[in-house]
Amino acid sequence: MISSGHPRYDADRVSRVGGHAVVVGASMAGLLAGRVLADAFRTVTIIDRDPLPDEAVARPSVPQADHVHVMLEPGRVILEDLFPGYGEELLSSGGLGIDNATDLEYYQRGEFLAEGPNRLPMYCASRPLFERIVRRRLAERDDVTLRAECQFTAYDFDGSASRIEGVRIANSDGCNETLAADVVVDATGRTSRTPAWLERHHYAPPVEEEVTVDLAYSTLVLERPSADRHGVMIVPSPPDTRGGTAIPVEDDRWIVTLFGLHGDHPPTDAAGIERFARRLPTPEIHRLLETHEWVSDDVRQYPFPSSRRRRYEDLHRFPDGLLVIGDAIASFNPIYGQGMSVAALEAIQLHHALADGGLADLASRFFDRVGDVVDTVWRMAVGADFEFADTTGPKPLGTDLLNRYLARVIETAQTDAHVSDRFARVLRLEEPPPTLFAPSVLWRVLAPTEVGRRVR
Ligand SMILES: Cc1cc2nc3c(=O)[nH]c(=O)nc-3n(C[C@H](O)[C@H](O)[C@H](O)COP(=O)(O)OP(=O)(O)OC[C@H]3O[C@@H](n4cnc5c(N)ncnc54)[C@H](O)[C@@H]3O)c2cc1C
């Protein structure tokens, strides 16, 4: 993975390093952090301000959960490693196991990619279902406590603010409480208050990079015949700024998300959705909307102004006992479907950081590891965003050159099954981008004629 370059989870590598760990935020990043902390601490408490019901429902503080959530390969593999039987449970709860190579049609640069020769397994489900199974598995453990409707209000720290010693919380009954902890993990997402806390306590906050895409999602749910397991992904290429996706999920539904970049936002009324879909570069999603019953009464919208990355790995001073994970470190343009998988990869980095050195200098070792993971994914995501002239923000070095090569990779992948397979593996975060420069890909992509494309 980006996946293949990283050592897998290995419970035997970790020994007990502390008594109590607290995770703030019980969304995907927080739950996965809580799972790996449970190997190293006697008890783990995961708090969230939302109710945490047993059902698969979207929570108020995770409004993106109404929208398509694609689970890429690192997420699939790591969830199974951390929760053996996760896949079976997802399928028995109605989720689907599809073949990314044949069931998911992927359109970019004017054409669909060729069907790849190898099976590429992928789970499809609504975001609440993905999360509910993780939450349920953690709730079954004696060493993990999930505390719902519990608002994190402040870090508790020593006199010099050199060490975080716990968190202060406000319960739903209005009572305030302090939870002491050896380690606190901030998994509160994109609006994390850790940078402000650092600044207030005379630490340098992490440098923040922001790449604006002015994106909006509009999402609705369609009825799906049970036997029809196909999905569609239409990725915009300039000058087109709009795309969409239809993903099969539980209860014989498709979740359909339309999106537009740089202000070309999809509307939220039925007639507007129909018009927007009709002007997508290929008619598959419009056809689905015309021929299948709409289940949802309304269309949910989610604006996403910018991708944002906080460079914790560059900080020279950081309080002991505090870590940050998930969207609180980096939140990526969601059209590439990377967030949950990056959260999973980060949780595995936490696992290995704990295994390699326990609590000693944990934050800096963890952030170093996470920086490498985020770097690769960030370059892929914002690199693609910079294909659009209106994208603004710090552009990673070499982006334009790489984009020119990737354009040729994609065009080759439209007719060449081998290149299509290799490209899909990079998109799925299964293989790192340099694999697209392997000789078997390079010569097919750079071959001036059809000859290179025909060779298998
Ligand atoms: C529109 C959209 C579509 C997406 N699509 C995909 C996709 O296809 N595939 C994919 O892998 N990822 C996708 N993502 C990204 C994905 O949703 C996140 O990366 C993922 O949820 C991990 O985020 P997180 O756990 O770090 O933070 P969040 O999901 O934002 O959760 C933060 C949690 O912290 C809690 N919290 C915050 N403040 C407090 C407080 N003060 N006290 C207590 N609790 C608090 C919140 O209640 C919440 O539960 C998408 C994102 C968006 C916006």
PDBQT file of the ligand as one rigid body, heavy atoms in Angstrom, charges set to zero:
ROOT
HETATM    1  C1  LIG A 501     -18.108  15.898   1.953  1.00  0.00    +0.000 C 
HETATM    2  C2  LIG A 501     -17.047  14.921   2.410  1.00  0.00    +0.000 A 
HETATM    3  C3  LIG A 501     -16.935  13.697   1.791  1.00  0.00    +0.000 A 
HETATM    4  C4  LIG A 501     -15.947  12.802   2.196  1.00  0.00    +0.000 A 
HETATM    5  N1  LIG A 501     -15.775  11.636   1.513  1.00  0.00    +0.000 NA
HETATM    6  C5  LIG A 501     -14.837  10.758   1.912  1.00  0.00    +0.000 A 
HETATM    7  C6  LIG A 501     -14.655   9.522   1.226  1.00  0.00    +0.000 A 
HETATM    8  O1  LIG A 501     -15.276   9.238   0.192  1.00  0.00    +0.000 OA
HETATM    9  N2  LIG A 501     -13.725   8.661   1.724  1.00  0.00    +0.000 N 
HETATM   10  C7  LIG A 501     -12.964   8.956   2.812  1.00  0.00    +0.000 A 
HETATM   11  O2  LIG A 501     -12.151   8.122   3.219  1.00  0.00    +0.000 OA
HETATM   12  N3  LIG A 501     -13.096  10.130   3.454  1.00  0.00    +0.000 NA
HETATM   13  C8  LIG A 501     -13.996  11.034   3.042  1.00  0.00    +0.000 A 
HETATM   14  N4  LIG A 501     -14.134  12.227   3.694  1.00  0.00    +0.000 N 
HETATM   15  C9  LIG A 501     -13.251  12.518   4.845  1.00  0.00    +0.000 C 
HETATM   16  C10 LIG A 501     -13.742  11.835   6.103  1.00  0.00    +0.000 C 
HETATM   17  O3  LIG A 501     -15.075  12.199   6.388  1.00  0.00    +0.000 OA
HETATM   18  C11 LIG A 501     -12.822  12.172   7.290  1.00  0.00    +0.000 C 
HETATM   19  O4  LIG A 501     -11.501  12.136   6.871  1.00  0.00    +0.000 OA
HETATM   20  C12 LIG A 501     -13.037  11.191   8.414  1.00  0.00    +0.000 C 
HETATM   21  O5  LIG A 501     -14.279  11.405   9.008  1.00  0.00    +0.000 OA
HETATM   22  C13 LIG A 501     -11.994  11.297   9.517  1.00  0.00    +0.000 C 
HETATM   23  O6  LIG A 501     -12.148  12.506  10.133  1.00  0.00    +0.000 OA
HETATM   24  P1  LIG A 501     -11.870  12.728  11.680  1.00  0.00    +0.000 P 
HETATM   25  O7  LIG A 501     -12.298  11.541  12.465  1.00  0.00    +0.000 OA
HETATM   26  O8  LIG A 501     -10.470  13.180  11.809  1.00  0.00    +0.000 OA
HETATM   27  O9  LIG A 501     -12.786  13.993  11.999  1.00  0.00    +0.000 OA
HETATM   28  P2  LIG A 501     -14.359  14.163  11.930  1.00  0.00    +0.000 P 
HETATM   29  O10 LIG A 501     -14.976  13.104  11.126  1.00  0.00    +0.000 OA
HETATM   30  O11 LIG A 501     -14.594  15.575  11.542  1.00  0.00    +0.000 OA
HETATM   31  O12 LIG A 501     -14.839  13.952  13.427  1.00  0.00    +0.000 OA
HETATM   32  C14 LIG A 501     -14.493  14.799  14.484  1.00  0.00    +0.000 C 
HETATM   33  C15 LIG A 501     -15.207  14.290  15.732  1.00  0.00    +0.000 C 
HETATM   34  O13 LIG A 501     -14.808  15.082  16.837  1.00  0.00    +0.000 OA
HETATM   35  C16 LIG A 501     -15.946  15.398  17.611  1.00  0.00    +0.000 C 
HETATM   36  N5  LIG A 501     -15.684  16.668  18.296  1.00  0.00    +0.000 N 
HETATM   37  C17 LIG A 501     -15.287  17.822  17.729  1.00  0.00    +0.000 A 
HETATM   38  N6  LIG A 501     -15.138  18.766  18.675  1.00  0.00    +0.000 NA
HETATM   39  C18 LIG A 501     -15.441  18.188  19.862  1.00  0.00    +0.000 A 
HETATM   40  C19 LIG A 501     -15.478  18.658  21.213  1.00  0.00    +0.000 A 
HETATM   41  N7  LIG A 501     -15.147  19.925  21.536  1.00  0.00    +0.000 N 
HETATM   42  N8  LIG A 501     -15.840  17.789  22.184  1.00  0.00    +0.000 NA
HETATM   43  C20 LIG A 501     -16.165  16.504  21.882  1.00  0.00    +0.000 A 
HETATM   44  N9  LIG A 501     -16.149  16.015  20.621  1.00  0.00    +0.000 NA
HETATM   45  C21 LIG A 501     -15.788  16.844  19.632  1.00  0.00    +0.000 A 
HETATM   46  C22 LIG A 501     -17.085  15.489  16.602  1.00  0.00    +0.000 C 
HETATM   47  O14 LIG A 501     -18.345  15.287  17.215  1.00  0.00    +0.000 OA
HETATM   48  C23 LIG A 501     -16.720  14.373  15.630  1.00  0.00    +0.000 C 
HETATM   49  O15 LIG A 501     -17.287  13.136  16.012  1.00  0.00    +0.000 OA
HETATM   50  C24 LIG A 501     -15.077  13.147   3.274  1.00  0.00    +0.000 A 
HETATM   51  C25 LIG A 501     -15.199  14.382   3.897  1.00  0.00    +0.000 A 
HETATM   52  C26 LIG A 501     -16.153  15.276   3.450  1.00  0.00    +0.000 A 
HETATM   53  C27 LIG A 501     -16.227  16.634   4.094  1.00  0.00    +0.000 C 
ENDROOT
TORSDOF 0
